[in-house]
Structures are given as structure tokens and as C-alpha cells.
Amino acid sequence: MRHVAIVGSGPAGYYTAETLQKADDIAVDVIDRLPVPYGLIRTGVAPDHQSIKAVSRRYEGVALTDNVRFVGHVAVGTDVTIDELVALYDAVILATGAPNDRPLDIPGADLPGVIGSAAFVGWYNGHPDFAGLNPLLDAPGVAVIGNGNVALDVARILAKTPAEFAGSDIVAHARDALGASAVRHIHILGRRGPHQIAMTPKELGELGHLERASPRVDPADLPPEGDDALLEPGMRKSVTHLRSFAANPVAKPVTIDFDFFAMPIGIEGDGRVQRVIVERTTLDADLRSHGTGETYAIDAGLVISCIGYQTPPIPGVPYEHGRGRFASDDGRILPGLYAVGWARRGPSGTIGTNKPDGARIGEMVIEDIGRGAGKAGRAGLDALLASRDITPVTFRDWRRIEEAEVKAALDGNPREKFTSIEAMLEAIGR
């Protein structure tokens, strides 16, 4: 029997396991520090995008096969080291994703009220690390920095009424706080223009159907309409939405303003964030943004930075600090150690992008390990954890946690997620 450990139970991890489990003589252990699987699907995808979260049922099919095992509530680097895993398994694959925010490197970024999107998204999705975030929602203005889908998700969640969250799995503390929010003016700031956004049509289109909020675009920021013909079809649809927002402004209590050609250069406030200083930009021939020297201020009691993510380093694992990912040769880090998904590529692509990536890395591992080296694998891991008085959470345990969350759901929502590890463990009698 050949043994493979996958560190991380998100999309990249389970797509890799899907390829590996097709080989009858490979046992796969999917290890996660949380007692619950699915990573980004559970705590990263917007709670009102339940159709996207449904992909977890595919991962469940993989997890229920005889040669794949979920090993939850085991922290690699603390409970067990990478070196120990490499000694126990024929291959160890890092599928840890990119859960940390890229730092916002401008003056004032350390003021209270300035947070990253990983923290804010984790807060409204019930990630145990961020459940106690308590974002400052007591001022009318919010600045959302970034021009991708995460920025759209953040703006949409901020703008929705409590009733619009029906059928979502937003957690209770976020639903209640957002319902009492004083936020009325949301600015989405991007250094470049409408033709350079990383926003998809579906997510942009949703902004046009919010109950109490309307999106606005300054017509002067839009390039000549004829230039849209040069865009690929998806981008053209996205820009069409922006043109519609510019041409048909609707008066509603909450506004979502797209500030294009807008580069934040400082954050100011007395004891907390109160305003963002923005410099207007222009684009050169290579579509790179440059400041013009003209500045303006945006009143904001909350700033959410959506400028990208990075993979946290692991001691002893080569790392590319400039790119926020593990250093690898097309997925191979060191003998017996691999990376997949965002941990390999950096934070790029969608959930679906991880499917071919996981298949390729899985096939690479199968070829590299050959017939295996007779390592101890999961039996060795079990013995090591038992010697440290660590009892992993199994997939059967996860199903009990899930059942308890579904039982606790209100208002037709699919579940009421537990927001602490203690509550998750309590659900399985620990």
C-alpha cells in the first residue's frame, strides 16, 4: 500500500484526492487543522452563493471512498511536523490555500477599522479565527479596496437587508450586526479602469438587484463604447453592467460607488479610521497605473482591503515571499513534498481552476512514488498522534457536526454554522 497525506481539505486538496483515490493501492489522509472540511467552500465563498457551495457534495463523494480519510483538528506544524509526515508517507501534498491577507502597505493601515478581506469574509462566514472580529459598522462610509470578485462580495454583503440573507448560511453574529449597520455609502476603489477589472458578469449583475442599494459608475471613467469590442466576451459582459450602472442610476438608501483610477495612498483618523486619502491615476501604454498628484478624501469608518491573499509559510518548507506561495518546481518542492492549488500557483483562478491542477499533481505523485517505499502511512500517523494524546476528528464526526448545524438553522437557511472549535467538538461529545 502506498500512502499520501494531503494537508488542507479545501477544493485543491479534494480534487487531488479525487485523482489519487482512483488508484486502488493508495491510501489518502486529508489533514486539516479545523474539525470541519472544505476550507474555502465553507468559510470563503459568500454565504448567499449556495449554488457554488454545493460543490462540496462532490468532495463528500471522494471523502466517503474506502481509501480516503479525513483527519480533522490536527495542526501541521504544531501537532505534527512536515518532516514527520514526510517520514510517514510516500508523498505529502500541501493544499493549504492562501488564507492570509496581503498587507496593505500605506500609512495608517494599522488604524483600528482597517481589516483585510480574509478577516471580514471569515467573520461573516463563521471561521473560528475571525468570529470575534466585530468590524466597525457604526459610520456611514466604507472603503473597499480592490477590483475583483471578493470586493464585490464584500460590498454586496454590506449592502443587503436582513431579509435578503434568507436561504444563505451567513452566521447569526454577522446577520445581526449587518442588520444594525449604519453603513450607507460604499466605495469600491481600483487603481485602474473599467477595462482592467477582475470582476465576473454574474457577480456584477447581482449589484443591480439589491433591495436597498444601487451601484453607481461615473460615465467619465468609461472608455469609448467601441473599445469594448476588443475585450473577451466575459469581460465585455462585465463592462456592459458597468455602463448600465452609469446610464441608469437609481436612488436608494445605500450607494455603491465604483471609484476607478483611484489609488489609496493613506488612511487617516483619530484613534480609528475616519477617511481614506486617494490619488487619481492614469494608465500608461502598458496599462500600468501612475499617480497624477491629484488627491481627494473619502469619509470611511471602515476600510476593507481586498488586494489578494498569500499562503502562510511553514518552517522548513521553501517559500517565495514575493509571491506569497511555496517555492516549487511545477509542484515539486522537495523529495516527497509537493504543493497544489493556491499554495503552488499563488492566489489566482477560481474554485474550478483547482480541478485540473489537482488532477495533474495527483498524477505526478502517482508517477513519482512508483510502488511506494513501504512507509507506515496512516497507521504511523495514528500511533504518533495517540502518543501525543491527540484524537483526530473523522468524517463521520463531521457529519454529526453538520447535522447539528442543520438542526439549528433558522428562517429556511441551510444551516447555522458553529463559529468556534469548542462548539464543533461539543457537537460530537468531546
ABEGO torsion letter per residue (X at the ends): XBBBBBBEABAAAAAAAAAAAABAABBBBBBBABABBGEAAAAABBAABAAAAAAAAAAAAAAABAABBBBBGBBBGAABBAAAAAAABABBBBAAEBABBBBBBBBGAABBGBBBAAAAAAAAAGBAAAAAAGBBAABABBBBBEABAAAAAAAAAAABBAAAABGBABBAAAAAAAAABABABBBBBBABBAAABABBAAAAAAAAABAABBBBBBAAABBBAAAAAABBAAAAAAAAAAAAAAABBBBBABBBBBBBGBBBABBBEBGBBABBBBBBBBBBAAGBBBBAGBBBBBBBABBBBBAEBBBBBBBGBBBBAAAGBBBBBGGBABBGBBBBEAAAAEBBEBAAAAAAAAAAAAAAAAAAAEAEAGBAEAAAAAAAAAAAGBBBBBAAAAAAAAAAAAAABBGGBABBBBABAAAAAAAAGX
